[in-house]
Amino acid sequence: MLFLKSGLVKLTRYYSEDKSPIVGIVGPEKFLCLISVFYNKVYQTGGTALGESKVIYTNLEVFLDILYNNGKYAVAILRQISGSGYVMIERMIHISYTQVPGRMAGLLLYFSKESCRSNTFVIPFSRQEIAEFISTTKETVSRTLTEFKSDRLIELNGDLITLKSLDLIEKLSKVG
């Protein structure tokens, strides 16, 4: 079992020789790949640290023994698994029912509120990875960011993004 003590990890799922889409982002104080480990002994996802991260490794058998013998801890793990599942479902619905500007706004809000906890941040993904994560093309990502800049929703300085109109970005994320 892997526990992310600090940092940020992108989770990818092997799909084919040339495709490993990003399926999630995990922040500090979370277990990595919980859903996968209880489904199959082979991890279905892989992780890549996005910057400096600290990970704690625990032997799976030891982890399972702790769960068997500590009901409160087992319930906490079930809550995290449920939370992960809920986030995946919400992300899938968001992608299905919002247009690209809403998806991009949602990603910007995630990094602002959950990951970086600042209105100024660098998204640690390439434009191609952003495109894969929000189910669009790299060109559409670039065009959308340029439109957000023109509309004064964000300020772009290289890879540095500053959210200028948080209220409008939140509304855009909800309505797409």
N, C-alpha and C positions, 0 to 999 in steps of 0.2 A: 504494500500500500504506500502511496505517495501522498504526503501532506505538504501543501504550499504554505510555508511559514511567512514568507514575504516575497513580494514581486508580482509579476503578471505572467501568465502562461497562455499561449494560444493552443487550442486543441484541434487536431486535424484527424481526419478519418481517411485511411487509405481506400481509394476507390479503384484506381487503375494505375498502370505504369507512370502516366504523366499527370494524374489528378489526385490530389489530397486536399479536398476542400476544408476550410476552417469551419468547425462545427460549434465552437464555443470559445469563450474567454473566461479564464478562472483567475480570481484575485486572491489576495492573502487570506490565510486562516481557513482554507478549504481543502478538501481531499480532491485528488485528481482521479478522474475516470471511475468514480464509484459505480455508476450505472453499469459500466462494462464489466467490472470485476465480479459482480454478483450474477451476471448473465453467463459469463464464459471465463474460464481461467486464462484465456488469451486476451490481452487488451485489444479492444476494437479501435481505440483512438491512441494517438501519440501526442506528446506535448513538446512545445518549444518555448523556452524562456524568452521573454521580451524584456531584455535588460537584466540587471542583477537580480537574482532570485535565490531564496533559500528553500530547499526541499528536504523534508525528513522522510526517510525510508523506514518502513516497518515490515517485517516478514508477514506475508498474508496469513499464515497459520497462527501466528501470535495475535494478529489483529482479530481474526475470527474467534479465537479463544477469549479475547477480551469482550467481544460482543456477546458470546454465549454466557459469560459470567457477570455481565454488568448491564442490566436492563435499561437503566437511564441513559447510558452511553449508546446503547443500540438504538434507542428511540431518537437520540440526537442525530445519529447517522441516517436513520430513516427520514428524518426531517430534511437533511441535506439532499438525499437522493430525490425526495419529493420536490424540493425546491428546484433542483437541477432539471427534473422532468417538466415542471411547470414553466420554467424559463424557456426551455426548448419549444414547448407547445406555443407559448406566447410569441416567440420569435418566428415560428413557422406561420402563425396567423398574421402577424405583422407584415411579413414578406408577401403573403398571399393577397392581403387586402389593402395594401398601401402602395402608392407609386414611389418611384425612386427618390424624389425629394423627401418624402416621409421616412423612408428607410435610412437615408443618409442622416437626417435630423436625429433619428433614434440612435444611430451609432455615435454621433457627436455628443449626444446627451449622456450616453453610457460612459464615454471616456471622461467627460466633464464631471459627472456626479459620482460614478462608481469607482472608476479606475484611478484617475489623476486627482480628483477632488479639487479641481481648479477650472476656471473658464479659459485658461490658456494651457495648451498641451500639444504634444506631438503624438499623432496616431502611429503606433509602432508597426504598421502594416504598409506594404507597398500599395500602389493604386490598384494593382491586379488583385491583391489579397482582399482589399476593401470590396472590390467588384464581386469577387466570389462570395464574400460574407453576406452581402446584401442582394445577391442574385441579379447582377447586371453586368455591364461591360466596363472595362477600364476607361474607355472614352467617355462613357456616360458619367462615371465618377468624376472625372476631370471637369466635364461640362457642368455638372451639378455644383461642384465646389466653386467654380467660377461664377455661376449664377448666384449662389449664396453670398459671394463676395460683392458682386454688383448690387445686390439687394441690401447690402450692409447688414446681413445676418451674422457674418463672420469676417474676420480679418485674417488674411493669409500672408505669412512671411516665410517663404520656403516651405518647410514641413511644419512650422509652428502655426497652430490655429488658435485664434481667440474668438470665443463666442461673444458677439456684440449685442444680440437681441435674444436673450434667453427665453422670454415669454413667447415670441414668435416661433422660435425653434421648437419649443415644447408643443405648441399648437400644431405646427406642421407635422411633427412626429405622430400626433394622434389622428389627424385627419388625412394625412398622406398627400 
